[in-house]
Amino acid sequence: MGSRYRTGYTEKKGPTMAERAAVSGIQPNSISIQIELNQKKYWGFLNPSVQQLQPGIPVSFELYFWGEFQGTITYALDGWACSKSIDQVVLNAVGNYLLAWYE
């Protein structure tokens, strides 16, 4: 019997999950999000910043929908704000999702 059965070698069929995550921007502490507003589905993830507003709650989040960067969101005195132009209804829905996540 040849040794090829005992080597443990397997062919690599594609990128690993870690390699796909590195390319797409997903981090280990990312929060996945799926919301539906006005018959449109939004799915993606949020990467929390390193800075924290309170222990355990980050100051801002990088928002990704459909694998594309949508901006950095943060909570301001007048509500949720984003570094890029996003519909306020969508931004408030994402903010409410985050508040529920951290409760």
C-alpha positions as CSV (number, residue, x, y, z in Angstrom):
1,M,0.0,0.0,0.0
2,G,1.4,3.4,-1.0
3,S,1.9,6.2,1.5
4,R,-0.4,8.6,-0.3
5,Y,-3.3,7.4,1.9
6,R,-1.5,8.3,5.1
7,T,0.0,11.7,4.3
8,G,-3.2,13.7,5.1
9,Y,-2.7,15.7,1.9
10,T,-5.8,17.1,0.4
11,E,-6.2,19.4,-2.6
12,K,-7.1,23.0,-1.9
13,K,-10.5,23.6,-3.7
14,G,-10.8,27.4,-3.1
15,P,-10.1,30.1,-0.6
16,T,-10.7,29.3,3.1
17,M,-13.3,31.2,5.1
18,A,-10.6,33.3,6.7
19,E,-9.2,34.3,3.3
20,R,-12.6,35.3,2.0
21,A,-13.2,37.3,5.2
22,A,-9.9,39.1,4.9
23,V,-10.7,40.1,1.3
24,S,-14.3,41.2,2.1
25,G,-13.5,43.3,5.2
26,I,-15.2,41.1,7.7
27,Q,-13.4,41.1,11.1
28,P,-13.7,38.6,13.9
29,N,-15.8,41.0,16.0
30,S,-18.1,42.0,13.1
31,I,-21.8,42.2,13.5
32,S,-23.9,40.8,10.7
33,I,-27.0,42.6,9.8
34,Q,-30.1,41.9,7.7
35,I,-33.0,44.3,7.5
36,E,-35.9,44.9,5.1
37,L,-37.3,48.3,4.5
38,N,-39.9,49.2,1.8
39,Q,-39.6,45.8,0.1
40,K,-35.8,46.2,-0.2
41,K,-33.5,43.8,1.6
42,Y,-30.3,45.2,3.2
43,W,-27.7,42.7,4.3
44,G,-24.1,43.1,5.3
45,F,-22.0,43.7,8.4
46,L,-20.8,46.3,10.8
47,N,-17.2,46.6,12.0
48,P,-17.0,48.3,15.5
49,S,-14.2,50.8,16.1
50,V,-11.6,50.3,18.7
51,Q,-12.6,53.4,20.7
52,Q,-15.4,52.8,23.1
53,L,-18.1,55.2,24.3
54,Q,-18.9,53.1,27.3
55,P,-17.3,49.8,28.4
56,G,-18.3,47.4,25.7
57,I,-20.0,49.9,23.3
58,P,-17.9,51.3,20.4
59,V,-18.0,54.9,19.3
60,S,-18.5,54.2,15.6
61,F,-19.0,51.4,13.1
62,E,-17.9,50.8,9.5
63,L,-21.1,49.9,7.6
64,Y,-21.0,47.4,4.7
65,F,-24.0,46.5,2.6
66,W,-23.8,44.0,-0.2
67,G,-20.0,43.7,0.3
68,E,-19.5,47.5,-0.3
69,F,-18.4,50.1,2.2
70,Q,-21.3,52.5,2.9
71,G,-19.6,54.8,5.4
72,T,-18.8,55.1,9.1
73,I,-21.8,55.6,11.3
74,T,-21.9,57.1,14.8
75,Y,-24.5,58.3,17.3
76,A,-24.6,62.1,17.6
77,L,-26.8,64.4,19.7
78,D,-29.4,64.7,17.0
79,G,-29.5,60.9,16.1
80,W,-27.5,58.6,13.9
81,A,-25.0,60.2,11.5
82,C,-23.0,58.7,8.6
83,S,-19.8,59.8,6.8
84,K,-21.4,59.2,3.5
85,S,-24.9,60.0,2.1
86,I,-27.3,57.3,3.3
87,D,-31.1,57.5,3.6
88,Q,-31.9,58.5,7.2
89,V,-34.6,55.8,7.4
90,V,-32.0,53.1,6.7
91,L,-29.5,54.7,9.0
92,N,-32.1,54.8,11.9
93,A,-33.0,51.1,11.2
94,V,-29.3,50.2,11.4
95,G,-29.0,52.2,14.6
96,N,-32.0,50.5,16.2
97,Y,-30.5,47.1,15.2
98,L,-27.2,48.1,17.0
99,L,-29.0,49.2,20.1
100,A,-30.9,45.9,20.2
101,W,-27.6,44.0,19.7
102,Y,-25.9,45.7,22.6
103,E,-28.8,45.3,25.1
